[in-house]
Amino acid sequence: MNNLKPCTNHNSQLVSIIMAAYNAGEYIKSSVQSVLDQDYSNWELIIINDGSSDETANIVRSFTDSRITCLWQKNMGVSAARNRGLEVADGEYLTFLDADDELPPSSISSRVAALKNDEEADIADGVFEVFDSSSGSLLRLRYPGPRGPLLRRLLRLDESIFRNGCYLFRRKLLGDVRFCTEMKHAEDLLFFIEMAAATNPIFAPVQTSTYSYRLNHISAMTDLAALEKGYFQLLQNINNFRKIRIAEQIPTYCKVASILFRSWVRKGNFLQAIRCALKVFMKFYSNSTFVLGL
């Protein structure tokens, strides 16, 4: 268990929590309440209402806490919404919360404590809870991987390190990195890979629950065409990062090929599974020969 002392006093560093919301009326009230229930008090919650047409705006307005700010924009997608939140965030620490998920009560305090007690670390995460959206029952727990450099583990798509972009990280890591608004899948993974490519931060694990993810059975994983497009955009973008050598990308291509192959097999489309895996490896061959000038 984590023995770090939580940081709860008002003189602690400000934490910016960024929430993109689109037609999130069913769950956003509990999501916001989970922030209000934090045992760490020095936070700001920036909600970007991404053109919602349901009750999202009215529900958010019902909260009167001065630490909550709501911005409105026409519907431009989660990446554009998060980017807007990053532009106005004032916190020394930054993190994201999806509008249908929740933060356990010590989510912020435990991760801030981890970074305060480990000055070499710049990014922290803890136990990831997965709940069924219909029944509310706990499906599984995912425990964080060990302390250490982050980049190579992100390139391996290591699920003990990366779940859905819910890290808490120091502002200095952000720099000019922003979410790619052209991507509909894997954009959060690309965001943190680009960040890690610039700084290769040290990851600090927290052995308490820091994120509660609500599993919706209608997700990007069910739209395999969109999933496939997102992963190929990921591969192309990574290839464009000069600080990531082509040899370091091999685990990324292998993992993406495996994910897409298994996803199509589960759909019963074996031919498409083979085609997709071959397409990934042809993409690697194309990119590597270009980089090496062959």
C-alpha positions as CSV (number, residue, x, y, z in Angstrom):
1,M,0.0,0.0,0.0
2,N,1.0,3.6,-0.5
3,N,2.4,5.2,2.7
4,L,2.8,8.7,1.3
5,K,1.2,11.4,3.4
6,P,-1.6,13.1,1.4
7,C,-1.2,16.8,0.6
8,T,-4.4,18.5,1.8
9,N,-3.5,22.1,2.9
10,H,-4.5,25.2,0.9
11,N,-0.8,26.1,0.4
12,S,-0.2,23.0,-1.8
13,Q,0.4,23.5,-5.5
14,L,-2.6,24.1,-7.7
15,V,-3.8,21.1,-9.8
16,S,-5.7,21.7,-13.0
17,I,-8.3,19.0,-13.9
18,I,-9.4,19.3,-17.5
19,M,-12.8,17.7,-18.5
20,A,-14.1,17.7,-22.1
21,A,-17.8,17.2,-22.2
22,Y,-20.1,16.3,-25.1
23,N,-23.7,15.3,-24.3
24,A,-22.5,14.0,-21.0
25,G,-25.7,14.7,-19.0
26,E,-26.1,11.1,-17.9
27,Y,-22.9,11.0,-15.9
28,I,-21.3,14.4,-15.6
29,K,-22.9,15.2,-12.2
30,S,-21.2,12.3,-10.5
31,S,-18.0,13.1,-12.3
32,V,-17.9,16.6,-11.1
33,Q,-19.0,15.5,-7.6
34,S,-16.0,13.1,-7.5
35,V,-13.8,16.2,-7.9
36,L,-15.6,18.0,-5.1
37,D,-15.1,15.0,-2.9
38,Q,-11.3,15.0,-3.3
39,D,-9.3,15.2,0.0
40,Y,-6.9,17.6,-1.9
41,S,-8.5,21.1,-1.9
42,N,-6.3,23.2,-4.1
43,W,-7.6,22.3,-7.6
44,E,-9.4,23.9,-10.5
45,L,-11.8,22.0,-12.7
46,I,-12.0,23.3,-16.2
47,I,-15.0,21.9,-18.1
48,I,-15.1,22.5,-21.8
49,N,-18.7,22.0,-23.1
50,D,-18.0,20.8,-26.6
51,G,-21.3,21.8,-28.2
52,S,-23.6,19.6,-26.1
53,S,-27.3,19.5,-27.0
54,D,-28.5,17.8,-23.9
55,E,-28.6,18.9,-20.2
56,T,-24.8,19.0,-19.8
57,A,-24.7,22.9,-19.5
58,N,-27.6,23.1,-17.0
59,I,-26.1,20.4,-14.8
60,V,-22.7,22.1,-14.7
61,R,-24.3,25.4,-13.9
62,S,-25.9,23.8,-10.9
63,F,-22.5,23.6,-9.2
64,T,-21.6,26.9,-7.5
65,D,-18.0,26.1,-6.3
66,S,-15.7,28.9,-7.5
67,R,-13.0,26.4,-8.4
68,I,-15.2,25.1,-11.3
69,T,-15.0,26.9,-14.6
70,C,-17.1,26.0,-17.7
71,L,-16.1,27.1,-21.2
72,W,-18.3,26.6,-24.2
73,Q,-17.3,25.9,-27.8
74,K,-19.1,24.5,-30.9
75,N,-18.6,20.8,-31.3
76,M,-15.0,20.2,-32.4
77,G,-14.1,17.0,-30.7
78,V,-12.4,15.9,-27.5
79,S,-8.9,16.9,-28.6
80,A,-9.9,20.4,-29.4
81,A,-11.7,20.7,-26.1
82,R,-8.7,19.4,-24.1
83,N,-6.4,21.8,-26.0
84,R,-8.6,24.7,-25.0
85,G,-8.5,23.5,-21.4
86,L,-4.7,23.3,-21.5
87,E,-4.5,26.9,-22.8
88,V,-6.3,28.3,-19.8
89,A,-5.1,26.0,-17.1
90,D,-3.0,27.6,-14.3
91,G,-2.0,24.6,-12.3
92,E,1.5,23.4,-11.5
93,Y,0.1,19.9,-12.0
94,L,-2.2,18.9,-14.8
95,T,-4.5,15.9,-15.3
96,F,-7.6,14.9,-17.3
97,L,-11.0,13.5,-16.3
98,D,-13.5,12.2,-18.9
99,A,-17.0,13.5,-18.2
100,D,-18.4,10.0,-17.7
101,D,-15.6,8.8,-15.3
102,E,-14.8,9.6,-11.7
103,L,-11.8,10.3,-9.4
104,P,-11.5,8.3,-6.2
105,P,-11.2,10.6,-3.1
106,S,-7.4,10.5,-2.8
107,S,-6.7,10.5,-6.5
108,I,-5.1,14.0,-6.5
109,S,-3.5,13.9,-3.1
110,S,-1.8,10.6,-3.6
111,R,-0.3,11.5,-7.0
112,V,0.8,15.0,-5.8
113,A,2.4,13.3,-2.8
114,A,4.2,10.8,-5.1
115,L,5.8,13.7,-7.1
116,K,6.6,15.7,-4.0
117,N,8.4,12.8,-2.5
118,D,10.3,11.9,-5.8
119,E,11.8,15.0,-7.3
120,E,13.2,13.1,-10.2
121,A,9.7,12.0,-11.3
122,D,7.4,14.2,-13.4
123,I,4.4,12.0,-14.0
124,A,2.3,9.8,-11.8
125,D,-0.5,7.3,-11.9
126,G,-2.1,4.7,-9.7
127,V,-4.6,1.9,-9.7
128,F,-7.1,2.0,-12.5
129,E,-10.6,0.8,-11.7
130,V,-12.9,-0.4,-14.5
131,F,-16.7,-0.4,-13.8
132,D,-19.6,-1.6,-15.9
133,S,-21.6,1.4,-17.1
134,S,-24.9,-0.5,-16.8
135,S,-24.6,-2.3,-13.5
136,G,-22.0,-0.2,-11.8
137,S,-20.1,-3.3,-10.8
138,L,-16.4,-3.4,-10.6
139,L,-15.0,-5.5,-13.5
140,R,-11.3,-5.3,-12.9
141,L,-8.3,-3.4,-11.4
142,R,-5.2,-2.5,-13.3
143,Y,-2.1,-1.8,-11.2
144,P,0.6,0.6,-12.4
145,G,3.9,-0.6,-13.6
146,P,7.2,0.1,-11.8
147,R,9.0,3.4,-11.4
148,G,11.2,4.3,-14.3
149,P,11.6,6.1,-17.7
150,L,8.3,6.3,-19.5
151,L,9.0,6.6,-23.3
152,R,10.0,3.0,-24.2
153,R,7.0,1.6,-22.2
154,L,4.6,3.9,-24.0
155,L,6.1,2.8,-27.3
156,R,5.4,-0.8,-26.3
157,L,1.8,0.3,-25.5
158,D,2.3,-1.3,-22.1
159,E,-1.1,-1.4,-20.4
160,S,0.4,-1.3,-17.0
161,I,1.7,2.2,-17.8
162,F,-0.9,3.6,-20.2
163,R,-4.6,3.1,-19.8
164,N,-6.5,6.2,-21.1
165,G,-4.3,9.3,-20.6
166,C,-5.3,9.9,-17.0
167,Y,-1.8,10.7,-15.7
168,L,-1.0,13.6,-13.4
169,F,2.0,15.4,-14.6
170,R,4.1,18.5,-13.9
171,R,3.3,21.5,-16.1
172,K,6.9,21.8,-17.3
173,L,6.4,18.6,-19.4
174,L,3.7,20.2,-21.5
175,G,5.8,22.7,-23.5
176,D,4.1,23.0,-27.0
177,V,2.6,19.5,-27.0
178,R,-1.1,19.5,-27.8
179,F,-3.6,16.9,-28.8
180,C,-3.9,16.1,-32.5
181,T,-7.4,17.2,-33.5
182,E,-7.4,15.1,-36.7
183,M,-7.4,11.9,-34.7
184,K,-10.4,10.2,-33.2
185,H,-8.6,7.3,-31.6
186,A,-5.2,6.9,-29.8
187,E,-4.9,10.7,-29.7
188,D,-4.2,10.6,-25.9
189,L,-1.5,8.0,-26.5
190,L,0.1,10.2,-29.1
191,F,0.0,13.2,-26.8
192,F,2.0,11.5,-24.1
193,I,4.4,9.8,-26.5
194,E,5.2,13.2,-28.0
195,M,5.6,14.6,-24.5
196,A,7.8,11.7,-23.4
197,A,9.9,11.9,-26.6
198,A,10.9,15.5,-25.7
199,T,11.7,14.8,-22.0
200,N,11.6,11.0,-21.3
201,P,10.1,11.7,-17.9
202,I,10.3,9.3,-14.9
203,F,7.0,7.6,-14.1
204,A,6.1,7.3,-10.4
205,P,3.5,4.6,-9.5
206,V,0.9,5.0,-6.8
207,Q,-0.5,1.9,-5.2
208,T,-4.0,3.4,-4.5
209,S,-6.9,3.9,-6.8
210,T,-6.6,7.1,-8.8
211,Y,-9.1,6.7,-11.6
212,S,-12.6,5.1,-12.0
213,Y,-13.3,4.3,-15.6
214,R,-16.9,3.6,-16.7
215,L,-16.8,0.9,-19.4
216,N,-19.4,1.7,-22.1
217,H,-19.9,-1.2,-24.4
218,I,-20.5,1.1,-27.3
219,S,-17.0,2.5,-27.8
220,A,-14.3,3.2,-30.3
221,M,-13.3,-0.4,-30.0
222,T,-16.5,-1.5,-31.6
223,D,-15.9,0.7,-34.7
224,L,-12.9,-1.1,-36.1
225,A,-12.6,1.1,-39.1
226,A,-12.1,4.1,-36.9
227,L,-9.8,2.1,-34.6
228,E,-7.7,1.1,-37.5
229,K,-7.5,4.6,-38.9
230,G,-6.5,6.0,-35.5
231,Y,-3.7,3.5,-35.0
232,F,-2.3,4.2,-38.5
233,Q,-2.3,7.9,-37.8
234,L,-0.5,7.1,-34.5
235,L,2.2,5.2,-36.4
236,Q,2.7,8.0,-39.0
237,N,2.9,10.7,-36.3
238,I,5.5,8.7,-34.3
239,N,7.5,8.2,-37.4
240,N,7.7,12.0,-37.7
241,F,9.3,12.5,-34.3
242,R,13.0,12.9,-34.9
243,K,13.9,12.0,-31.4
244,I,12.3,8.5,-31.8
245,R,14.6,6.2,-33.8
246,I,13.0,3.8,-36.2
247,A,14.4,0.8,-34.2
248,E,12.6,2.1,-31.1
249,Q,9.3,2.0,-33.1
250,I,9.4,-1.7,-33.8
251,P,7.5,-2.7,-30.5
252,T,4.9,-0.1,-31.4
253,Y,4.2,-1.6,-34.9
254,C,4.2,-5.1,-33.4
255,K,1.7,-4.2,-30.7
256,V,-0.6,-2.3,-33.1
257,A,-0.5,-5.2,-35.5
258,S,-1.5,-7.5,-32.6
259,I,-4.3,-5.3,-31.4
260,L,-5.9,-4.9,-34.8
261,F,-5.4,-8.5,-35.7
262,R,-7.2,-9.7,-32.5
263,S,-9.9,-7.1,-32.9
264,W,-10.9,-8.2,-36.4
265,V,-10.6,-11.9,-35.3
266,R,-13.1,-11.2,-32.5
267,K,-15.4,-9.8,-35.1
268,G,-15.1,-13.0,-37.1
269,N,-13.3,-11.4,-40.0
270,F,-10.1,-13.4,-40.3
271,L,-9.3,-12.2,-43.8
272,Q,-9.4,-8.6,-42.7
273,A,-7.3,-9.4,-39.6
274,I,-4.6,-10.8,-41.8
275,R,-4.8,-7.9,-44.3
276,C,-4.6,-5.4,-41.5
277,A,-1.6,-7.0,-39.8
278,L,0.2,-7.1,-43.1
279,K,-0.7,-3.5,-43.7
280,V,1.0,-2.5,-40.4
281,F,4.2,-4.3,-41.3
282,M,4.2,-2.8,-44.8
283,K,3.8,0.6,-43.2
284,F,6.9,-0.1,-41.1
285,Y,8.8,-1.2,-44.1
286,S,7.8,2.0,-46.0
287,N,8.7,4.3,-43.2
288,S,11.9,2.6,-42.3
289,T,13.2,2.5,-45.9
290,F,12.4,6.2,-46.2
291,V,14.2,7.1,-43.0
292,L,17.2,5.0,-43.8
293,G,17.2,6.3,-47.4
294,L,17.1,2.8,-48.9
